[in-house]
Amino acid sequence: MSRIQEQLSRGSGKRASRNRTVSLLADESKRLERSLVSVTHSVRLGDVENSIINEDLFDILDLLPGSFVDLMFLDPPYNVTKSFNGRIFKRQPTHGYLSWIADWLPRLVRLLKPDASVYMCGDWRSSGAIQLAAEKFFHVRSRITWEREKGRGAKANWKNCSEDVWFCTLSNRYTFNVEDVKLRRKVIAPYTDLEGRPKDWVRTTNGDYRLTYPSNLWADLSVPFWSMPENTVHPTQKPEKLLAKIILASSNPGDLVFDPFLGSGTSCVVAAKLGRRYVGVEIDQSYCCLAAKRLEMARSDRSIQGYAEGVFWERNSLYHRSKTPRSRPSRSDHTLF
């Protein structure tokens, strides 16, 4: 039994009542393995659409069809030493990490449609190399920085609690649905006109809110943790809310989202929840099974924590489900995002 399978199997034993981490039973793993796709020769889009490919990305890149991707989400190993279920990625000098990216990034360009968008993840050690590599093939539009308030403090340095996502496009023609990614914020200064009507904000039974345009600084995310239903044992899992922002902004319903470093499947899960098609590639079978289980769960629960009523909510916002005003909402009437 692999290290991750041991971790996953613990879900069947006794654990805290609020622990909602996705886990796999042995019989589930065997069943989910049958849903995974293997690629041994050149394939058509119909052969891999809405599927998880359990292969080494670098072995199959040239076997995938060309010009089929509307949105590519890239979350490769960062330039730090880390174990992914026993597979060790070792930190390199910046030039070595840049060389590693340059080995595979050009092969991905062939898969993109002319109007495709690309988002590349990294941290402060990785971002310099990512920008240099991306500028060779794409139009770099912005660097998003998001707060990941998790991890230990640092006594001799600034605590590292941010990551970057580089927003790129293949051309000057691309999708960006700004109205779909506005953030609902509480109104601090509720200005009104002479007749007492709100200026650029609205009154609701749940409070006063303003819809604001999205910036490239995201402080409204929560890194998945044990009481969240999206949480898994994957060491670098991204929040579903982060992927929802990217997918809603840079794709349309029916578009195809491609993730070459799928991990535990967040990009495919969110794509499915938002009515997009998807293809993911992941070398580790245990992570693939986790992703497959999450996709099954998404068929009955399409909710995304922090996103409701077609807008994104501030972190720790109290979203009331009740449509009728009450002076004292019950626990079943609201959710803390």
Buried (B, 14 or more C-beta within 10 A) or exposed (E): EEEBBEBBBBBEEEEEEEBBBBBBEEEBBEBBBEBBBEBEEEBEBEBBBBBBBBBEBEEBBEBBBEEBBBBBBBBBBBBBEBEBBEEEBEBBEEEEBBEBBBEBBEBBBBBBBEEBBBBBBBBBBBBBBBBBBBEEBBBBBEBBBBBBEEEEEEEEEEEBBBBBBBBBBBEEEBBBEEEBBBBBBEBEEEEEEEEEEBEEBEEEEBEBBBBBEBEEEBEBBBBBEEEBBBBBBBEBBBBBBBBBBBBBBBBBEEBBBBBBBBBBBBBBBBBBBBEBBBBBBBBBBBBBBBBBBBBBBBEEEEEBBBBBEEBBBBBEBBBBEEEEEEEEBEEEBBBEB
